[in-house]
Amino acid sequence: MQNQKMTRRALLQWMGAGSAMVALAACAPPAGAPAADAGAAPAAAKVDMTVATFDAPLHDWQREFAKRWADQNTDKANVTIENVVYAEMNKLQLARSASGTLWDIVFSGIKWYPYSASKNMFLALDDFLANRDDVKLDDFFPTALEGAKLDGKLYGLPYEIHPGNPALVVFNTDMLDAKGLTMPTDDWDVNQYADMASQLTDVDNKIFGTNYLPGNYYDFESLARAFDTDIMDPERKTLLFATEEKNKAAAQWIVDLRTKLNAAPNRENSEGLDFAAGVLASQVTGSYSVTGYATTIADKFKHDWVLFPKGPDGKRGYTAFTSNFSCSATTKDPELAVDLLVYLTSTEAGTWSALEQGTGQPNARRSVWENEDLLGKVHPIFRRVVAMFNDASIPGPFPMPSNLRFQELQDNWANTAPDLFYGDSTFEEGLQAVQDAMQEILDLPRA
């Protein structure tokens, strides 16, 4: 038999194999002990999740449904629910995202939502929602769903929609009766409203027919659409306020309410006017005020609601104001976060909010707004709002500038438009001042 000499490399290999065998032997169970199941997976650790909810009684449903989901998923997640003041949320999102502490689920108003999405704060949802049968994206009103997109991608789901601040007009019908006037129908127009407001005004007793004045550029958008135009070009890069004749006519109509008809208060008399106090014959407001006014006014006087008037050529417009829930882009368990997001924006959550909580404010789903149990309980104006949402011929998208500089655009409007609408400047000077200030912002690159 040939005598083979073992090389150093072979020796080291043999020793390594031996060492491995010793290590395995050391880990092996004692003789007679049951063998461990090699296929058993370790128990999944629960995920810590935080949910930011809108701190207001109207949005108690958010806390209710976040808690319900947490109770149903105690084996998967430890959920912390926080209350956040709406007016503080836009800045808090930026600060907490920068510090790496953004909530797993966070709410946003349409005014700042696109900017946050552009900063990669939110999870892109399209792929996560593609294979889920329970989402039913076609149940959301199209204008609401568009408000949840940026550059064609979904970064959130809408949890509410209303047709904007100047969407409805509420009348003190006792004042109408006293003047021998009848409640208008939804087919009325802006000229009829101006005439009624003038007849209802009693300046000596500081009773005004209306206090309509668009304090936000997106509120003017609704009027511009009623005048069959738009405040900006289709690309949202150029302001048309002082360059488009129909916009100029809409602005003139507002100015005339004060300077020509005396049907609305001037700047000095505008402070503290409250429809519920009985000092206004009518007020322009949103659908969010319907149930609240019914409670506040109670039996002080009779009141009723109508859609904001059409323009002089019979057109109608609104500005969809939506709010979204999003998942943080850095959430530890995206699938789980998306599941909670879907639950918070579900038909079940919206129906409970509108009917059980009694807010009368549906979410952004057709199935909730068109629920006959809801429509049978709330004011008939809601049925007409639904019809407006479903009418594709009535424009309603929120006018977000292409560069996403909403706040700067709005600040410049707030600093210049009142002088025009109160008649404190000449019409042409005031019109141009607004145009120049806002176009300056639109000319800037994306923030």
SVG drawing of the C-alpha trace seen along z (x, -y; Angstrom):
<svg xmlns="http://www.w3.org/2000/svg" viewBox="-94 -104 99 106">
<polyline fill="none" stroke="black" stroke-width="0.4" points="0.0,0.0 1.3,-3.4 2.2,-5.7 0.8,-9.2 2.2,-12.2 -0.5,-14.8 0.2,-18.3 -0.2,-21.4 -3.2,-22.6 -4.9,-19.2 -4.2,-19.1 -5.8,-22.5 -8.8,-21.5 -9.2,-18.3 -8.9,-20.3 -11.5,-22.8 -13.9,-20.1 -13.3,-18.5 -13.9,-21.8 -17.2,-22.2 -18.3,-18.8 -17.4,-19.5 -19.4,-22.7 -22.4,-21.0 -22.1,-18.2 -22.0,-20.8 -25.3,-22.3 -27.0,-19.0 -29.6,-18.0 -28.7,-15.3 -29.4,-11.7 -33.0,-10.9 -34.2,-14.5 -36.8,-15.4 -35.3,-17.0 -36.1,-20.6 -38.4,-21.3 -35.9,-22.6 -38.8,-24.2 -40.3,-26.2 -40.0,-30.0 -39.3,-32.3 -42.2,-34.2 -42.6,-37.5 -41.8,-40.5 -44.6,-43.0 -44.1,-46.3 -44.4,-49.7 -46.7,-52.0 -47.8,-55.6 -50.9,-57.2 -51.4,-60.9 -55.1,-61.9 -56.9,-65.2 -57.4,-66.8 -61.1,-67.9 -64.4,-66.3 -65.5,-66.2 -62.6,-63.7 -63.1,-61.5 -63.9,-58.7 -60.2,-58.6 -59.2,-57.7 -62.1,-55.2 -61.1,-53.3 -57.3,-53.5 -58.2,-51.8 -60.4,-49.2 -57.7,-48.3 -55.2,-48.1 -57.5,-45.8 -57.8,-43.5 -54.1,-43.3 -52.7,-43.0 -50.5,-40.1 -48.9,-42.3 -48.5,-45.8 -48.3,-48.1 -50.2,-51.1 -49.8,-54.6 -52.5,-57.1 -51.7,-60.8 -53.8,-63.9 -52.4,-66.7 -53.8,-70.2 -54.6,-70.6 -53.0,-74.1 -49.7,-72.7 -49.5,-69.6 -47.9,-71.0 -44.8,-72.2 -44.7,-69.2 -44.5,-66.9 -41.4,-68.7 -39.8,-68.7 -40.5,-65.1 -39.5,-63.9 -36.2,-65.7 -35.6,-64.1 -36.7,-60.6 -39.7,-60.6 -42.6,-60.9 -45.7,-59.0 -46.3,-55.7 -49.8,-57.0 -50.1,-60.8 -52.9,-63.1 -52.5,-66.0 -54.7,-68.7 -54.7,-69.2 -52.9,-72.6 -49.6,-71.1 -49.9,-67.4 -48.2,-67.6 -45.2,-69.4 -44.7,-66.8 -45.1,-64.0 -42.5,-65.7 -40.0,-65.5 -40.3,-61.7 -42.0,-61.6 -44.8,-59.2 -44.9,-55.7 -45.9,-55.3 -49.1,-53.2 -49.8,-52.0 -48.0,-48.7 -49.3,-48.0 -52.9,-48.6 -52.8,-46.8 -53.8,-43.3 -56.1,-44.4 -59.8,-43.8 -60.9,-45.8 -59.6,-49.2 -62.1,-49.9 -60.4,-53.0 -63.3,-53.6 -65.5,-54.2 -63.6,-57.4 -64.9,-60.5 -62.5,-61.2 -61.6,-64.7 -60.8,-63.3 -58.5,-60.6 -56.7,-63.1 -56.0,-65.2 -54.1,-62.2 -51.7,-62.0 -48.5,-63.7 -47.0,-63.3 -49.5,-60.5 -48.6,-58.4 -50.7,-57.8 -49.1,-58.8 -52.2,-58.7 -55.9,-57.9 -58.5,-60.6 -60.5,-60.4 -62.8,-63.4 -64.0,-65.7 -66.1,-68.8 -66.8,-71.2 -64.8,-74.1 -65.5,-77.2 -67.7,-79.0 -69.8,-76.0 -73.1,-76.7 -75.2,-79.7 -77.2,-79.6 -80.1,-82.1 -81.9,-83.5 -85.4,-82.7 -87.0,-84.9 -85.3,-87.8 -86.4,-86.6 -90.0,-86.4 -89.8,-89.9 -88.7,-91.3 -91.2,-89.3 -88.5,-87.3 -88.5,-83.5 -85.7,-81.0 -83.7,-80.7 -83.3,-77.3 -80.0,-75.8 -80.6,-77.3 -80.1,-80.9 -77.1,-82.9 -74.7,-85.4 -76.6,-88.5 -79.8,-87.2 -77.7,-86.7 -76.3,-90.2 -79.8,-91.6 -81.2,-89.6 -78.3,-90.6 -78.9,-94.2 -82.6,-94.0 -81.8,-92.2 -79.2,-94.8 -80.1,-97.3 -76.9,-99.4 -78.4,-101.5 -78.9,-98.4 -75.7,-96.8 -77.5,-94.0 -75.9,-92.8 -77.2,-90.7 -73.9,-88.7 -70.3,-88.9 -68.9,-87.0 -65.2,-87.8 -62.7,-85.1 -60.0,-85.2 -58.1,-82.4 -57.1,-82.2 -58.7,-78.8 -62.0,-80.2 -61.9,-82.6 -61.3,-79.5 -64.8,-78.4 -66.2,-81.7 -63.9,-81.7 -65.3,-78.3 -68.8,-79.6 -67.8,-82.4 -66.5,-79.6 -62.8,-80.2 -59.9,-79.3 -57.6,-81.4 -54.5,-79.6 -53.6,-78.1 -53.9,-74.3 -50.3,-73.8 -50.7,-75.8 -47.8,-78.0 -49.5,-81.3 -52.0,-83.4 -55.0,-84.5 -56.5,-86.8 -55.9,-90.1 -55.4,-88.8 -58.6,-86.9 -61.8,-88.9 -64.1,-86.4 -61.8,-86.5 -61.9,-90.3 -65.7,-90.1 -65.8,-87.8 -63.6,-90.1 -65.7,-93.1 -68.8,-91.3 -67.2,-90.9 -66.1,-94.5 -69.6,-95.7 -71.2,-93.9 -69.5,-96.5 -68.7,-99.6 -71.8,-99.7 -74.6,-97.8 -73.5,-98.2 -74.8,-94.6 -71.7,-93.4 -69.6,-95.0 -66.6,-97.2 -63.3,-96.4 -64.3,-98.4 -67.6,-96.7 -66.5,-93.2 -65.0,-92.1 -67.1,-89.8 -70.0,-89.3 -71.6,-85.9 -74.5,-84.4 -75.6,-82.5 -76.0,-85.7 -78.6,-87.0 -76.6,-89.9 -76.3,-88.5 -79.1,-87.6 -76.9,-85.0 -73.5,-83.6 -71.3,-81.7 -69.7,-78.7 -69.1,-74.9 -71.0,-71.7 -69.0,-71.2 -71.2,-74.0 -74.6,-72.4 -75.0,-70.3 -73.0,-72.7 -75.3,-75.6 -78.4,-73.5 -77.1,-72.9 -75.9,-76.5 -78.9,-78.3 -81.5,-75.8 -84.7,-77.8 -83.3,-81.3 -84.5,-81.8 -85.3,-79.7 -82.6,-79.0 -82.1,-77.0 -79.4,-76.1 -78.8,-76.4 -75.8,-75.7 -73.6,-78.7 -75.1,-80.4 -74.2,-79.7 -72.3,-82.2 -73.9,-84.6 -73.9,-82.0 -75.3,-79.2 -72.0,-77.5 -71.1,-76.0 -67.9,-75.3 -66.5,-74.2 -63.1,-73.5 -62.7,-70.0 -61.0,-70.3 -59.7,-66.9 -57.6,-65.5 -55.5,-62.3 -54.0,-59.7 -50.5,-58.6 -47.9,-56.0 -44.5,-57.2 -41.9,-56.2 -39.7,-54.9 -42.4,-52.8 -41.0,-49.5 -43.8,-47.4 -45.2,-48.9 -47.8,-46.2 -49.1,-46.6 -49.2,-50.4 -51.1,-50.2 -53.6,-47.9 -54.3,-50.4 -54.5,-53.2 -57.1,-51.3 -59.1,-50.7 -59.1,-54.4 -60.4,-55.4 -62.9,-52.6 -66.7,-52.8 -67.1,-51.4 -65.2,-54.3 -66.9,-56.9 -70.4,-55.6 -69.7,-55.3 -68.5,-58.9 -71.5,-60.3 -74.2,-58.2 -73.0,-56.8 -70.8,-59.6 -73.4,-62.0 -71.0,-64.4 -73.0,-64.4 -69.7,-64.7 -69.1,-61.7 -65.6,-60.7 -64.5,-60.7 -66.4,-57.6 -69.5,-57.5 -70.8,-54.6 -70.9,-56.8 -72.2,-60.1 -74.9,-58.1 -75.9,-56.1 -79.7,-56.6 -79.7,-56.2 -77.4,-59.3 -79.2,-61.2 -82.5,-60.6 -81.1,-62.2 -79.1,-65.2 -80.2,-68.3 -81.3,-67.7 -78.4,-70.0 -76.1,-66.9 -78.0,-65.1 -77.4,-68.0 -73.7,-68.2 -73.4,-64.5 -75.0,-65.2 -72.5,-68.0 -69.6,-65.7 -70.9,-63.1 -71.4,-65.6 -68.2,-65.3 -69.1,-68.6 -68.6,-70.6 -64.9,-71.2 -63.6,-70.7 -59.9,-70.0 -57.9,-71.9 -55.8,-74.6 -52.3,-73.5 -49.6,-75.5 -47.2,-73.4 -44.2,-74.4 -46.2,-73.3 -45.5,-76.7 -49.0,-76.9 -48.3,-78.8 -46.3,-81.5 -49.0,-81.9 -51.7,-82.1 -49.8,-84.6 -49.4,-86.9 -53.1,-86.7 -54.0,-87.5 -51.7,-90.5 -53.0,-92.0 -56.6,-90.8 -58.4,-92.5 -57.5,-96.0 -59.1,-95.2 -62.2,-93.5 -62.9,-96.2 -62.5,-98.9 -59.5,-100.4 -57.6,-100.6 -58.8,-101.4 -60.0,-98.2 -57.3,-98.1 -54.5,-98.8 -55.8,-96.3 -56.2,-93.6 -52.7,-94.1 -51.2,-94.1 -52.7,-90.7 -51.6,-89.4 -48.0,-90.6 -47.6,-89.3 -48.9,-85.8 -47.1,-85.5 -43.9,-86.2 -44.4,-83.0 -45.6,-80.9 -42.4,-81.8 -40.2,-80.1 -39.0,-76.5 -40.6,-73.7 -40.0,-74.0"/>
</svg>
